[in-house]
Amino acid sequence: MNHYPAIFEPLTIRRMTLKNRIVMPPMGTNFAAMDGSFVQDHIDYYVQRAKGGTGLITVENVCLDFPMGTNGTTQLRMDNDQFIPGLFRLTEALHSYGACVSVQINHAGASAYAGRLNGVQPVSSSNIPSKKGGAIPRPLQKEEIYAIVRKYGEAAGRAQRAGFDCVEIHAGHSYLLSQFLSPMYNKRTDEFGGSAENRTRFARLVIDEIRSVVGPFFPICLRFSAEEFTEGGNTLEDTLELLEYLNDEVDILNVSAALNDSIQFQIDGMNLPDGWRSYMAKAVKDKFGKVTMTSGNIRSPQAAQDILERGDADLLAMGRGLIAEPNWVLKVQNGHEELLRKCISCNIGCADHRISKSKPICCTVNPDLFREAEYRKQHVKNNVQVVVIGGGTAGLEAACTAAEVGCKVTLFEEKPELGGLARDIARLPDKTRINDFPNYLIQRTKQLTNLDIITGTQADLPMITALNPDIIVNATGAKPLLPPIAGLHDQLGKPGTKVFSIFDLLHNMENFQEFEGKRIAVVGGGAVGLDVVEYYAERGAQEVSIIEMIPLLGKDLDMITRISMMKMVEEREVNVHTETALTEVCSDRFKVKHGEQEFEIPFDLGFVCLGMRSFSPLMDSLLDYGKEHQVEVVNIGDSKQARRIIDGTREGRNILHIIQRVDEFKNEFSYSY
């Protein structure tokens, strides 16, 4: 029985019929070739989401004016007919799985990728950068605006010829049309600036040009930032006025949010609830009565169903959710909701890798975006015994992967429950989404009869060797880093003291529920320290201070989390002491030094959060055993080096390479006798 009928109700828009209400929205990937064409991995990436049942797949923003309109380190192109064959290959592949296919056409304007402009000044409505510290653009001349309008129409025509079912115009997120729509950027005094009608004139010309090219039966979608969440930007009420000039000839209104300088509301942080933006879509739908799309951390099928049932929107865009779980639709449709690999909104592999580091996207919870479960078909030909020590996310991924290819796997976990550090961090109210990953991994273990899990047991060498393993995976995690600072070890976590580590907090949350009137001091301005600051500052602590040795906070955080954290620090008036060293820990104060100045920071509760260090007490004996008995020994996750969940997930899946090597060796050994 289908518990979510609204999700699976078909919808016809002009001559395009969607089999369900789930949409993969356009998300940059950095998968494209340098010349703007598709590579096979890129096509495979989209195919996985079509195989998984997605109703409408919208291909990431495609350049229609090269190089001035280009965006991202690598970007697909549609600025001439040479790109149609590759685009046609994609649409044919996706159609074969029953998905409809759209493409977002876009001009980046002032957000253009400087590396391809060769020193040429980018263009915009005015001379306002698209983000703080961005390149200063030059205002477009009127004849240039009309030339770009024609290029939009040409790109839409190519999309139609390449087999797309729909075309999406990007008019949000600080790209060129947004730079005309938003008073943040548009300071023009001609017919393209000033009033709402004038600021919409460029986008209106684009819509009309595209309709004249694609004809009356081809759907057009318009994506825009309904709330820009910036001072001086458009509010929802402002956008509703703008849409009065834009809704004609548009079939789908894709209601997004934010600009570059409020990107944490475009690429949602994990503390924002499922479907939090749907109020914007409802306002648009109520006013214009058109097919409306919403997005924003939609992970839960029930939340998706509720949005549709309330009439907030007609379509649900699940971007990062489909990166993490390409089979979201099929799993929900077939009653396997417990096996959803939900996105945890960490924004590390999808956003930070692409935007900050110019790398191809990847995913914390999904280690293979291209081939999904293909590895499960490559079963071992021999009896391969695998022992995994540690039941955190890295160990669980390794154990499940090994069992899924036919190995006999035993996993030891010394705690009573599985999940490791991820489970601990998820105890923080703003980090609860992280729980979804260990929950999924645990459900995955329950499908595997060849995986034995022994909890509440600290593994030792005799236990491990008794299983006669071929492969030993050490995934014992990390412990807090506690350097030899005066007073630290005397005060930390002792009865009657007020100095604690992150684990003291996480393992005893019920003892840390008092906020009002409390003075909190946190040593360490990395991810862990900022989590503690957020916990207390957002809940009304009287005073919160943070101490960090280097010049900035959150140095190693992903860009979205760092922006969000810095906004929290500013709004909650946290006392920030950077370039400040901890010199001594006392029972009710930290002694610190900034340059030549020494001072004290008193507290009611003090937290020492100086990061984590790898913890692998068995590794030396395991390596010795491995050498003596020709057993493969591998160290993964935080026990190799304290890092992020994404690294352990990748290393857990990479156990496949070791399994293949062992299996091939066993084959050769058996053939030699």
Secondary structure by P-SEA (a helix, b strand, c coil): ccccccccbbbbcccccccccccccbbbbccccccccccaaaaaaaaaaaaacccbbbccbbbccccccccccbbbbcccccaaaaaaaaaaaaaaabbbbbbbbbbbcccccccccccccccccccccccccccbbbbbcaaaaaaaaaaaaaaaaaaaaacccbbbbbcccccaaaaaaccccccccccccccccccaaaaaaaaaaaaaaccccbbbbbbbcccccccccccaaaaaaaaaaccccccccbbbbbccccccccccccccccccaaaaaaaaaaacccccccccccccaaaaaaaaaaccccbbbbaaaaaaccaaaaaaaaccccccccccccccccccccccccccccccccccccccccccccccccbbbbbbccccaaaaaaaaaaaaaccbbbbbbcccccccaaaaaaccccccccaaaaaaaaaaaaacccbbbbccccccaaaaaaacccbbbbcccccccccccccccccccccccccccaaaaaaccccccccccbbbbbccccaaaaaaaaacccccccbbbbbbccccccccccaaaaaaaaaaaaaacccccccbbbccccccbbbbbcccbbbbbbccbbbbccbbbbbbcaaaaaaaaaaacbbbbbbcccccccccaaaaaaaaaaaaaaaaaaaaaaaaaaaac
